[in-house]
Amino acid sequence: MRVMSSLRTVCLGALLALAAACTVGPSYRTPPANLPPSWEAAEHSAITAADAPNGVSAEEPIDDAWWKVFQDPMLERLEQRVSTQNLDVQTATLHLTASRLEARITAGALWPTLTANGSYEREKASQQGLLSLFGSAGGPGSEASGTLGSGAGGAPASIATILSEPLNLWQYGFDASWEIDLWGASRRALQAARATAQASQEDLRGVLIAQRAEVARDYLSLRGVQAQRAIVEATLAADRDTASIVGQRVNAGVTPQQDLISAQSEVDYVGSQLPALGQQEAQLINALSLLLGSAPDALREELLAAGPPPITLPQVPLGMPSELARRRPDIRSAEAKLQAATAQIGVAVAALYPSITLTGSFGLQALDFAKLGSWSARQYAFGPSLTLPLFQGGRLRGTVELRKVEQQQAAIAYQQTVLQAWHDIANGLIAYGSEQERLRRLTRAAQDSDGALGIATERYRSGIDPYLNVLIAQRTLLQYRLEAAQSLPSAQSDLIQLYKALGGGWGAGNPEELSRSE
């Protein structure tokens, strides 16, 4: 008999283990990204191997701290403060913490629950309640109700007599329960929770990249505005000198009064651009203050310091491998959300099947505290319970179909994210290459206009050409210098957008390590 009992126990344990290994619902498979083999930086832009002799090889690693490419210490200090001061980053960090706690809570469903309890009660039953069914306590006919012991003088005590007296009830013990994960519902829920936490981690990484890109864009735009202001101020000083020379020539009678009026008009025109540039400067300082969680104008003192001279813009490597796009946080987040949606199907399917819960309790109970520790005070209960869904009005089947539709939506969202990444990178490459070419041409045009202004000024002083030629040359030079000063931060912004489109650049850094380090 003992052998048969042991055999039944082993068979039951093996059956439970086999059932626990069953997991319903589809298993997740990484979907194909359908990206092109590579992006050719020169395909639709002016970047060529001849124009970029110092181009970067696609295999050459680049620091994931992509903002260091601008070699600006002030920018690097601002970027270091983004992860701790930016409010959007702080919100995303708390969201990640919450999703990880949700995964921890979900994981608890895989384990048995064990609770301890203890209580003391001073209890007295109502004689007008259930005791009235036994007759009046101690009254006539009370002995007919059956006895539990002896009263005073050896007379039998009735149940009503005993229960009508106040009593003490002491007890403590343990309760345990465990719902066997027969169909893998808890494991699928844990997969979904962990995938959701992974999506939150990638969302945090995406917010961090976006906010850092915005800080870099606003900072470099600020430096561009400051460069334009310096150009206007230098031009204004030069125009004032020219107006002074023209005034001397007017006084000498060698130049008409109209030339002096034109020279003074040019001084006023150039000076009129300073207020707008000052407004842009103040707005960009406030934008940076907001990104770093500071009050308006809080960063003015440190941002008004002169920045380093602009460096040569880096070249994008030809034939960047498209797999770099898989580092994008939005792609990785969309994939994690697809994985979570797939796991939720298994949770819904498992609800269609029966569930088994093992419960048990053990405790000690006594009316006298001194007897609470005796073995005879023990009480226990244990056994399995089976729950079988018979009729739910179509709710369970509808939930399964709903989870399947949600998975299809997540799959489409993943494909759309990948396609958007494809377009972002292609557009970024085109914009960066085109703006670089525009900047080169504007720089050469400004140099040529500077020479033309010198010639026009000399011919005017010699009395060969009218002052109108000098005026045209001045405005042309100012226009080209300002456009070149605007084109540089525009090209830098396109480069920042390209870094952002690639999920942080084209370096060889591990995105998992990057997200953990943040």
Residue pairs with C-beta under 8 A, 6 or more apart in sequence:
16 180
19 180
19 182
20 180
20 181
20 182
22 182
22 183
22 184
23 183
23 184
23 187
23 188
23 346
24 183
24 184
24 185
24 188
24 346
24 349
24 350
24 353
25 184
25 188
25 342
25 343
25 345
25 346
25 347
25 348
25 349
25 350
26 342
26 345
26 346
27 342
28 191
28 338
28 339
28 342
28 343
30 335
31 335
31 338
31 411
31 414
31 415
33 325
33 326
33 331
33 418
34 415
34 418
35 322
35 323
35 325
35 326
35 418
35 422
36 322
36 422
37 321
37 322
38 319
38 320
38 321
38 322
39 319
39 320
39 322
39 425
39 426
39 429
40 318
40 319
41 47
41 316
41 317
41 318
41 319
41 320
41 429
41 433
42 48
42 49
42 318
42 433
43 429
44 426
44 429
44 430
44 433
45 429
45 430
45 432
45 433
45 434
45 436
45 437
46 433
46 434
46 436
46 437
47 315
47 316
47 318
47 433
47 436
47 437
49 55
49 318
52 315
54 315
55 315
55 316
55 317
55 318
56 62
56 314
56 315
56 316
56 317
56 506
57 317
58 317
58 318
58 319
58 320
58 321
58 506
60 317
61 507
61 508
61 509
62 69
62 505
62 506
62 507
62 508
63 505
63 507
63 509
64 504
64 505
64 507
64 509
64 514
65 76
65 79
66 499
66 504
66 505
66 507
67 75
67 76
67 79
67 212
67 216
68 76
69 314
69 495
70 216
70 220
70 311
70 492
71 308
71 311
72 219
72 223
72 307
72 308
73 308
74 219
74 302
74 303
74 305
74 307
75 215
75 216
75 219
75 220
78 215
78 219
78 288
78 292
79 212
79 215
79 216
81 292
82 89
82 208
82 211
82 212
82 215
82 291
82 292
83 89
83 208
83 518
85 292
85 293
85 294
86 211
86 291
86 292
86 293
87 293
88 207
88 211
89 204
89 207
89 208
89 211
92 200
92 203
92 204
92 207
92 208
93 204
95 200
95 203
95 204
96 197
96 200
96 201
96 203
96 204
98 200
99 193
99 196
99 197
99 199
99 200
100 197
100 200
102 193
102 196
102 197
103 190
103 193
103 194
103 196
103 197
105 193
106 186
106 189
106 190
106 192
106 193
107 190
107 193
109 179
109 181
109 186
109 189
109 190
110 181
110 186
110 187
110 190
111 178
112 176
112 177
112 178
112 358
113 176
113 177
113 178
114 174
114 175
114 176
115 174
115 175
115 176
116 172
116 173
116 174
117 172
117 173
117 174
117 175
117 363
118 171
118 172
118 173
119 169
119 170
119 171
119 172
120 168
120 169
120 170
121 168
121 169
122 166
122 167
122 168
123 166
123 167
123 168
123 169
124 164
124 165
124 166
124 167
125 131
125 163
125 164
127 136
127 137
127 160
127 164
131 137
131 160
131 163
131 164
134 142
134 145
134 158
134 159
134 160
135 141
135 142
135 144
135 145
135 158
135 160
136 142
136 160
137 158
137 160
137 161
137 164
138 158
138 161
142 158
142 160
142 161
143 155
143 156
143 158
145 158
145 159
145 160
146 158
146 159
147 156
147 157
147 158
147 159
148 157
148 159
148 162
149 156
149 157
149 162
150 156
150 157
151 157
151 161
167 367
168 367
168 368
168 369
169 365
169 367
170 365
170 366
170 367
170 368
170 369
170 372
171 363
171 364
171 365
171 366
171 372
172 363
172 364
172 372
173 361
173 362
173 363
173 364
173 379
174 361
174 362
174 363
175 359
175 360
175 361
176 358
176 359
176 360
176 361
177 357
177 358
177 359
177 360
178 357
178 358
178 359
179 186
179 355
179 356
179 357
179 358
180 355
180 356
180 357
180 358
181 187
182 350
182 353
182 354
182 355
182 356
183 346
183 349
183 350
183 353
184 346
184 350
185 346
185 347
185 350
185 351
187 346
188 343
188 344
188 345
188 346
188 347
188 350
189 343
189 344
189 347
191 339
191 340
191 343
191 346
192 339
192 340
192 341
192 343
192 344
192 347
193 340
195 336
195 337
195 339
195 340
195 343
196 336
196 337
196 340
198 332
198 333
198 336
198 339
199 333
199 334
199 336
199 337
199 340
201 515
202 329
202 330
202 332
202 333
202 336
202 515
203 329
203 333
204 515
204 518
205 329
205 511
205 514
205 515
205 518
206 328
206 329
206 330
206 333
208 518
209 329
209 500
209 503
209 504
210 500
211 291
213 496
213 497
213 499
213 500
214 291
215 288
215 291
215 292
216 492
216 496
217 492
217 493
217 496
218 284
218 287
218 288
218 291
219 284
219 288
219 303
220 489
220 492
220 493
220 496
221 284
221 489
221 493
222 281
222 284
222 285
222 288
222 303
223 307
223 310
223 489
224 485
224 486
224 488
224 489
224 490
224 492
225 277
225 280
225 281
225 284
226 281
226 306
226 307
227 310
227 485
227 488
228 277
228 482
228 485
228 486
229 274
229 277
229 278
229 281
231 478
231 481
231 482
231 485
232 270
232 271
232 273
232 274
232 277
232 478
232 482
233 274
235 270
235 474
235 477
235 478
235 481
236 267
236 270
236 271
236 274
239 263
239 266
239 267
239 270
239 474
240 267
242 263
242 266
242 457
242 470
242 474
243 260
243 263
243 264
243 266
243 267
245 461
246 255
246 259
246 260
246 263
246 467
247 260
247 263
249 255
249 259
250 256
250 257
250 259
250 260
254 463
255 467
259 466
259 467
262 467
262 468
262 471
263 467
263 471
266 471
266 474
266 475
270 478
282 297
285 297
285 299
285 300
285 303
285 304
286 296
286 297
288 299
288 303
289 295
289 296
289 297
289 298
289 299
290 296
292 299
310 488
313 436
313 439
313 491
313 492
313 495
314 495
316 429
316 432
316 433
316 498
316 506
317 506
320 502
320 506
324 502
324 503
324 506
325 331
325 418
325 421
325 422
325 425
325 501
325 502
325 503
326 332
326 503
327 502
327 503
327 504
327 511
328 417
328 421
328 501
328 502
328 503
329 503
330 417
330 420
330 421
331 414
331 417
331 418
331 421
331 503
332 511
334 410
334 413
334 414
334 417
334 418
335 414
337 410
337 413
337 414
338 407
338 410
338 411
338 413
338 414
340 410
341 403
341 406
341 407
341 409
341 410
342 407
342 410
344 403
344 406
344 407
345 400
345 403
345 404
345 407
347 403
348 396
348 399
348 400
348 402
348 403
349 400
351 389
351 396
351 399
352 389
352 396
352 397
352 400
354 386
354 387
354 388
354 389
355 386
355 387
356 384
356 385
356 386
356 387
357 384
357 385
357 387
358 382
358 383
358 384
359 381
359 382
359 383
359 384
359 385
360 380
360 381
360 382
360 383
361 380
361 381
361 382
362 378
362 379
362 380
363 378
363 379
363 380
364 372
364 373
364 377
364 378
364 379
365 372
365 377
365 379
366 372
366 374
366 377
371 377
389 396
421 501
424 497
424 501
425 498
425 501
425 502
428 494
428 497
428 498
428 501
429 498
431 494
431 497
431 498
432 491
432 494
432 495
432 497
432 498
435 487
435 490
435 491
435 494
436 491
438 487
438 491
439 484
439 487
439 488
439 491
442 480
442 483
442 484
442 487
443 484
445 480
445 484
446 477
446 480
446 481
446 484
449 473
449 476
449 477
449 480
450 477
452 473
452 476
452 477
453 470
453 473
453 474
453 476
453 477
455 473
456 465
456 469
456 470
456 472
456 473
457 470
457 473
459 465
459 469
460 466
460 467
460 469
460 470
499 505
503 511
504 511
504 514
